[in-house]
């Protein structure tokens, strides 16, 4: 079991600092709980008008509470997924193009759309083995699926808007082949992860996506790193102490008291040793 009162998540040049009022303990294994004895159900009672109304009132309260809990879980899942997408993007500064793929046909089936998208990815990997990407699928208002992608195609910037539009038309015709393409150069965006996440709506978490991949990514991408305790304090003293935070807030936690959060942008990427890469799984689903 390890404990710490300060944690850093470093994603490329972007650094997030968490300072905890009380120590965080990790790696503790709880003893197994003994199964509770389930009492036998009581025989049904004859309900009066009053007790029937009271019974319905309690059922309605339970339904409202269940919906409230489900809404909180959904909002937490949205925040967590966006946070992890943001960190992954910022950890891969060579991804400098923002690509949007839409379908000419009104494809509403996520399974069909993902199948066509993965065929597109295989085609891209065949054309360029060094192709890397992070992609999110979403539903448009008309119900059709589309994809937002951060990737490393078309290295360099276009000389003019017309040149950019020509690339989009050729790419849509020869490579994507299912609809329309929009391409934007984002090399000058400081916090690209945050920029990308602003394009993501809550629709990526609607009922049609339950049990499905929330996004796709190359397995060869660099991952954010986590630095704890004394190493985190040494990192702050050396690289952050003179920087002004881009954002800071204090959060109240039931478990560890107050949490002071701040994010920073380094002037240049810093190579870190003796730290832990965050595990982002095999398929990009958290």
VOLOLUM-319664 format. One record per residue (C-alpha): z, x, y; residue number from 1. Coordinates in Angstrom, 2 decimals. Layout:
@Z:Z&X:X&Y:Y&k:NUM
...
END
This chain:
@Z:0.00&X:0.00&Y:0.00&k:1
@Z:-0.87&X:1.27&Y:3.50&k:2
@Z:0.38&X:0.18&Y:6.90&k:3
@Z:-0.92&X:0.73&Y:10.44&k:4
@Z:-0.49&X:-0.60&Y:13.97&k:5
@Z:-3.89&X:0.37&Y:15.34&k:6
@Z:-7.40&X:-0.05&Y:13.94&k:7
@Z:-10.86&X:0.95&Y:15.16&k:8
@Z:-14.18&X:-0.48&Y:14.02&k:9
@Z:-16.98&X:1.86&Y:15.11&k:10
@Z:-20.53&X:0.53&Y:15.00&k:11
@Z:-22.85&X:3.20&Y:16.37&k:12
@Z:-21.98&X:3.61&Y:20.05&k:13
@Z:-19.94&X:0.40&Y:20.10&k:14
@Z:-16.21&X:0.74&Y:19.41&k:15
@Z:-13.68&X:-2.06&Y:18.89&k:16
@Z:-9.95&X:-1.30&Y:19.13&k:17
@Z:-7.21&X:-3.51&Y:17.67&k:18
@Z:-3.59&X:-2.71&Y:18.62&k:19
@Z:-0.96&X:-4.70&Y:16.70&k:20
@Z:2.53&X:-5.56&Y:17.93&k:21
@Z:3.83&X:-5.45&Y:14.34&k:22
@Z:2.53&X:-3.20&Y:11.57&k:23
@Z:-0.22&X:-4.51&Y:9.34&k:24
@Z:0.34&X:-3.95&Y:5.63&k:25
@Z:-2.60&X:-3.78&Y:3.27&k:26
@Z:-2.88&X:-3.36&Y:-0.48&k:27
@Z:0.25&X:-5.37&Y:-1.32&k:28
@Z:-0.04&X:-7.32&Y:-4.56&k:29
@Z:1.91&X:-10.56&Y:-4.64&k:30
@Z:3.74&X:-11.43&Y:-7.85&k:31
@Z:2.15&X:-14.23&Y:-9.82&k:32
@Z:3.58&X:-17.62&Y:-9.03&k:33
@Z:4.94&X:-19.77&Y:-11.80&k:34
@Z:2.89&X:-22.94&Y:-12.24&k:35
@Z:4.55&X:-25.96&Y:-10.69&k:36
@Z:5.49&X:-28.83&Y:-12.92&k:37
@Z:3.37&X:-31.82&Y:-12.05&k:38
@Z:5.47&X:-34.99&Y:-12.08&k:39
@Z:4.18&X:-37.98&Y:-13.98&k:40
@Z:2.43&X:-40.51&Y:-11.75&k:41
@Z:4.51&X:-43.48&Y:-10.74&k:42
@Z:3.35&X:-46.87&Y:-11.96&k:43
@Z:1.30&X:-48.75&Y:-9.34&k:44
@Z:3.31&X:-50.89&Y:-6.99&k:45
@Z:2.38&X:-54.31&Y:-5.76&k:46
@Z:1.41&X:-53.79&Y:-2.12&k:47
@Z:2.49&X:-56.17&Y:0.60&k:48
@Z:0.31&X:-56.62&Y:3.68&k:49
@Z:2.48&X:-54.18&Y:5.61&k:50
@Z:2.58&X:-51.56&Y:2.85&k:51
@Z:-1.19&X:-51.93&Y:2.38&k:52
@Z:-1.76&X:-51.24&Y:6.07&k:53
@Z:0.65&X:-48.28&Y:5.93&k:54
@Z:-1.15&X:-46.95&Y:2.85&k:55
@Z:-4.52&X:-47.11&Y:4.65&k:56
@Z:-3.04&X:-45.46&Y:7.74&k:57
@Z:-1.81&X:-42.50&Y:5.66&k:58
@Z:-5.18&X:-42.19&Y:3.93&k:59
@Z:-6.90&X:-42.10&Y:7.33&k:60
@Z:-4.48&X:-39.42&Y:8.58&k:61
@Z:-5.22&X:-37.31&Y:5.49&k:62
@Z:-8.97&X:-37.74&Y:6.03&k:63
@Z:-8.71&X:-36.66&Y:9.69&k:64
@Z:-6.54&X:-33.66&Y:8.77&k:65
@Z:-9.00&X:-32.64&Y:6.03&k:66
@Z:-11.92&X:-32.82&Y:8.50&k:67
@Z:-9.93&X:-30.77&Y:11.02&k:68
@Z:-9.21&X:-28.05&Y:8.45&k:69
@Z:-12.87&X:-27.99&Y:7.34&k:70
@Z:-14.01&X:-27.66&Y:10.95&k:71
@Z:-11.61&X:-24.74&Y:11.49&k:72
@Z:-12.93&X:-23.04&Y:8.33&k:73
@Z:-16.53&X:-23.49&Y:9.50&k:74
@Z:-15.77&X:-22.09&Y:12.96&k:75
@Z:-13.97&X:-19.11&Y:11.39&k:76
@Z:-16.96&X:-18.50&Y:9.09&k:77
@Z:-19.34&X:-18.59&Y:12.07&k:78
@Z:-17.26&X:-16.09&Y:14.05&k:79
@Z:-16.82&X:-13.78&Y:11.06&k:80
@Z:-20.50&X:-13.76&Y:10.12&k:81
@Z:-21.66&X:-13.20&Y:13.71&k:82
@Z:-19.14&X:-10.38&Y:14.08&k:83
@Z:-20.37&X:-8.66&Y:10.93&k:84
@Z:-24.04&X:-9.10&Y:11.89&k:85
@Z:-23.28&X:-7.66&Y:15.33&k:86
@Z:-21.54&X:-4.60&Y:13.86&k:87
@Z:-24.30&X:-3.97&Y:11.33&k:88
@Z:-27.00&X:-4.10&Y:14.02&k:89
@Z:-25.08&X:-1.76&Y:16.34&k:90
@Z:-24.64&X:0.70&Y:13.46&k:91
@Z:-28.42&X:1.06&Y:13.16&k:92
@Z:-29.76&X:2.07&Y:16.55&k:93
@Z:-33.23&X:2.83&Y:15.14&k:94
@Z:-33.87&X:-0.92&Y:14.81&k:95
@Z:-35.48&X:-1.51&Y:18.21&k:96
@Z:-37.71&X:-4.55&Y:17.72&k:97
@Z:-36.72&X:-8.24&Y:17.81&k:98
@Z:-39.14&X:-10.20&Y:15.64&k:99
@Z:-39.27&X:-14.00&Y:15.29&k:100
@Z:-41.28&X:-15.61&Y:12.47&k:101
@Z:-42.08&X:-19.33&Y:12.40&k:102
@Z:-44.14&X:-21.50&Y:10.05&k:103
@Z:-47.28&X:-23.34&Y:11.09&k:104
@Z:-46.46&X:-25.95&Y:8.45&k:105
@Z:-43.22&X:-27.87&Y:8.82&k:106
@Z:-41.37&X:-26.13&Y:5.95&k:107
@Z:-37.88&X:-27.62&Y:5.70&k:108
@Z:-36.98&X:-26.29&Y:2.25&k:109
@Z:-34.79&X:-23.19&Y:2.60&k:110
@Z:-35.67&X:-22.11&Y:-0.95&k:111
@Z:-39.41&X:-22.24&Y:-0.24&k:112
@Z:-39.04&X:-20.51&Y:3.13&k:113
@Z:-36.86&X:-17.73&Y:1.69&k:114
@Z:-39.36&X:-17.19&Y:-1.13&k:115
@Z:-42.20&X:-16.70&Y:1.39&k:116
@Z:-39.99&X:-14.53&Y:3.57&k:117
@Z:-39.09&X:-12.20&Y:0.69&k:118
@Z:-42.80&X:-11.87&Y:-0.19&k:119
@Z:-43.33&X:-10.81&Y:3.42&k:120
@Z:-40.53&X:-8.21&Y:3.10&k:121
@Z:-42.11&X:-6.80&Y:-0.07&k:122
@Z:-45.44&X:-6.55&Y:1.74&k:123
@Z:-43.79&X:-4.71&Y:4.64&k:124
@Z:-42.02&X:-2.29&Y:2.26&k:125
@Z:-45.32&X:-1.61&Y:0.51&k:126
@Z:-47.05&X:-0.85&Y:3.82&k:127
@Z:-44.14&X:1.22&Y:5.14&k:128
@Z:-41.42&X:2.39&Y:2.67&k:129
@Z:-39.20&X:3.27&Y:5.67&k:130
@Z:-39.20&X:-0.32&Y:6.94&k:131
@Z:-35.65&X:-1.62&Y:7.53&k:132
@Z:-34.42&X:-4.94&Y:8.85&k:133
@Z:-31.63&X:-7.45&Y:9.41&k:134
@Z:-32.79&X:-11.09&Y:9.28&k:135
@Z:-31.20&X:-14.51&Y:9.81&k:136
@Z:-32.74&X:-17.83&Y:8.81&k:137
@Z:-32.20&X:-20.90&Y:10.97&k:138
@Z:-33.42&X:-24.47&Y:11.29&k:139
@Z:-35.36&X:-25.52&Y:14.37&k:140
@Z:-34.69&X:-28.90&Y:16.00&k:141
@Z:-37.68&X:-30.37&Y:14.16&k:142
@Z:-36.07&X:-29.27&Y:10.88&k:143
@Z:-38.38&X:-26.36&Y:10.09&k:144
@Z:-37.01&X:-22.98&Y:9.00&k:145
@Z:-37.62&X:-19.88&Y:11.11&k:146
@Z:-36.39&X:-16.26&Y:11.03&k:147
@Z:-34.89&X:-13.93&Y:13.65&k:148
@Z:-35.23&X:-10.26&Y:12.65&k:149
@Z:-34.09&X:-6.93&Y:14.08&k:150
@Z:-36.29&X:-4.21&Y:12.57&k:151
@Z:-38.08&X:-0.89&Y:13.07&k:152
@Z:-41.75&X:-1.95&Y:13.15&k:153
@Z:-44.21&X:-0.82&Y:15.85&k:154
@Z:-42.27&X:2.25&Y:16.94&k:155
@Z:-42.66&X:2.78&Y:20.67&k:156
@Z:-43.23&X:0.30&Y:23.48&k:157
@Z:-46.47&X:-1.46&Y:24.37&k:158
@Z:-48.40&X:-0.45&Y:27.48&k:159
@Z:-48.89&X:-4.04&Y:28.61&k:160
@Z:-48.07&X:-7.67&Y:27.83&k:161
@Z:-51.65&X:-8.13&Y:26.60&k:162
@Z:-51.21&X:-5.28&Y:24.10&k:163
@Z:-48.00&X:-6.86&Y:22.85&k:164
@Z:-49.71&X:-10.26&Y:22.44&k:165
@Z:-52.60&X:-8.64&Y:20.57&k:166
@Z:-50.15&X:-7.02&Y:18.15&k:167
@Z:-48.44&X:-10.42&Y:17.59&k:168
@Z:-51.75&X:-12.15&Y:16.79&k:169
@Z:-52.90&X:-9.41&Y:14.40&k:170
@Z:-49.49&X:-9.27&Y:12.72&k:171
@Z:-49.43&X:-13.06&Y:12.26&k:172
@Z:-52.95&X:-13.07&Y:10.79&k:173
@Z:-52.79&X:-10.00&Y:8.54&k:174
@Z:-49.15&X:-9.65&Y:7.48&k:175
@Z:-47.01&X:-12.74&Y:8.07&k:176
@Z:-49.91&X:-15.18&Y:7.34&k:177
@Z:-47.73&X:-18.35&Y:7.45&k:178
@Z:-47.53&X:-19.13&Y:11.15&k:179
@Z:-46.55&X:-17.57&Y:14.43&k:180
@Z:-44.99&X:-14.28&Y:15.51&k:181
@Z:-43.04&X:-13.22&Y:18.61&k:182
@Z:-42.12&X:-9.57&Y:19.14&k:183
@Z:-39.81&X:-8.12&Y:21.77&k:184
@Z:-38.83&X:-4.50&Y:22.46&k:185
@Z:-35.02&X:-4.25&Y:22.73&k:186
@Z:-34.54&X:-0.47&Y:22.90&k:187
@Z:-32.84&X:-0.70&Y:26.32&k:188
@Z:-30.21&X:-3.27&Y:25.28&k:189
@Z:-26.76&X:-1.63&Y:25.17&k:190
@Z:-24.97&X:-4.05&Y:22.82&k:191
@Z:-27.91&X:-5.21&Y:20.72&k:192
@Z:-25.65&X:-6.85&Y:18.15&k:193
@Z:-24.12&X:-9.14&Y:20.79&k:194
@Z:-27.56&X:-9.80&Y:22.29&k:195
@Z:-28.96&X:-10.82&Y:18.90&k:196
@Z:-26.01&X:-13.08&Y:18.05&k:197
@Z:-26.55&X:-15.10&Y:21.24&k:198
@Z:-29.76&X:-16.36&Y:19.64&k:199
@Z:-27.92&X:-17.66&Y:16.59&k:200
@Z:-26.87&X:-21.30&Y:16.65&k:201
@Z:-24.31&X:-23.20&Y:14.61&k:202
@Z:-27.24&X:-24.65&Y:12.63&k:203
@Z:-27.23&X:-21.52&Y:10.48&k:204
@Z:-24.01&X:-22.95&Y:9.00&k:205
@Z:-25.04&X:-26.57&Y:8.46&k:206
@Z:-24.85&X:-28.30&Y:5.08&k:207
@Z:-28.35&X:-27.12&Y:4.10&k:208
@Z:-27.12&X:-23.51&Y:4.03&k:209
@Z:-23.97&X:-24.06&Y:1.93&k:210
@Z:-24.00&X:-21.68&Y:-1.02&k:211
@Z:-27.07&X:-19.89&Y:0.36&k:212
@Z:-27.50&X:-16.45&Y:1.89&k:213
@Z:-26.67&X:-16.55&Y:5.58&k:214
@Z:-28.82&X:-13.51&Y:6.24&k:215
@Z:-30.83&X:-10.72&Y:4.62&k:216
@Z:-30.78&X:-6.97&Y:5.18&k:217
@Z:-32.07&X:-3.65&Y:3.89&k:218
@Z:-29.66&X:-2.01&Y:1.45&k:219
@Z:-30.28&X:1.39&Y:3.07&k:220
@Z:-28.77&X:0.52&Y:6.46&k:221
@Z:-25.83&X:2.45&Y:7.90&k:222
@Z:-22.55&X:0.54&Y:7.88&k:223
@Z:-19.75&X:0.26&Y:10.45&k:224
@Z:-16.76&X:2.50&Y:9.83&k:225
@Z:-13.06&X:1.72&Y:9.98&k:226
@Z:-10.47&X:4.18&Y:11.33&k:227
@Z:-6.74&X:3.52&Y:10.96&k:228
@Z:-3.40&X:4.78&Y:12.22&k:229
@Z:-3.11&X:8.40&Y:13.38&k:230
@Z:-6.86&X:9.03&Y:13.07&k:231
@Z:-7.54&X:6.00&Y:15.27&k:232
@Z:-5.08&X:7.24&Y:17.91&k:233
@Z:-6.70&X:10.70&Y:17.87&k:234
@Z:-10.14&X:9.10&Y:18.29&k:235
@Z:-8.91&X:7.09&Y:21.29&k:236
@Z:-7.38&X:10.17&Y:22.94&k:237
@Z:-10.58&X:12.17&Y:22.50&k:238
@Z:-13.35&X:9.66&Y:23.14&k:239
@Z:-12.02&X:6.43&Y:24.69&k:240
@Z:-9.05&X:7.16&Y:26.96&k:241
@Z:-11.28&X:7.70&Y:30.03&k:242
@Z:-13.64&X:4.76&Y:29.36&k:243
@Z:-13.44&X:1.32&Y:30.92&k:244
@Z:-13.44&X:-1.51&Y:28.35&k:245
@Z:-16.44&X:-3.84&Y:28.29&k:246
@Z:-14.17&X:-6.66&Y:27.17&k:247
@Z:-10.47&X:-7.04&Y:26.40&k:248
@Z:-8.16&X:-9.86&Y:25.38&k:249
@Z:-4.69&X:-10.42&Y:23.89&k:250
@Z:-4.48&X:-12.70&Y:20.84&k:251
@Z:-1.33&X:-14.23&Y:19.38&k:252
@Z:-1.07&X:-13.98&Y:15.58&k:253
@Z:1.38&X:-15.81&Y:13.36&k:254
@Z:1.59&X:-12.79&Y:11.04&k:255
@Z:1.55&X:-9.66&Y:13.22&k:256
@Z:2.53&X:-10.92&Y:16.66&k:257
@Z:0.35&X:-10.00&Y:19.63&k:258
@Z:-2.99&X:-8.26&Y:19.02&k:259
@Z:-4.58&X:-6.38&Y:21.90&k:260
@Z:-8.35&X:-6.22&Y:21.44&k:261
@Z:-10.77&X:-4.14&Y:23.50&k:262
@Z:-14.41&X:-3.10&Y:23.07&k:263
@Z:-16.06&X:0.02&Y:24.47&k:264
@Z:-19.51&X:1.61&Y:24.64&k:265
@Z:-19.66&X:5.37&Y:24.04&k:266
@Z:-22.11&X:7.44&Y:26.05&k:267
@Z:-23.56&X:8.72&Y:22.78&k:268
@Z:-22.98&X:8.20&Y:19.07&k:269
@Z:-20.13&X:10.22&Y:17.56&k:270
@Z:-20.14&X:11.34&Y:13.93&k:271
@Z:-16.86&X:10.53&Y:12.24&k:272
@Z:-15.34&X:12.05&Y:9.13&k:273
@Z:-12.34&X:10.92&Y:7.07&k:274
@Z:-13.02&X:7.23&Y:7.68&k:275
@Z:-14.04&X:4.26&Y:5.56&k:276
@Z:-17.41&X:2.50&Y:5.54&k:277
@Z:-16.92&X:-1.25&Y:5.60&k:278
@Z:-18.24&X:-2.91&Y:2.45&k:279
@Z:-21.04&X:-5.34&Y:3.31&k:280
@Z:-21.81&X:-6.35&Y:-0.27&k:281
@Z:-25.10&X:-6.25&Y:-2.11&k:282
@Z:-27.04&X:-9.13&Y:-0.62&k:283
@Z:-25.80&X:-9.61&Y:2.89&k:284
@Z:-23.61&X:-12.66&Y:2.23&k:285
@Z:-20.00&X:-12.60&Y:3.40&k:286
END
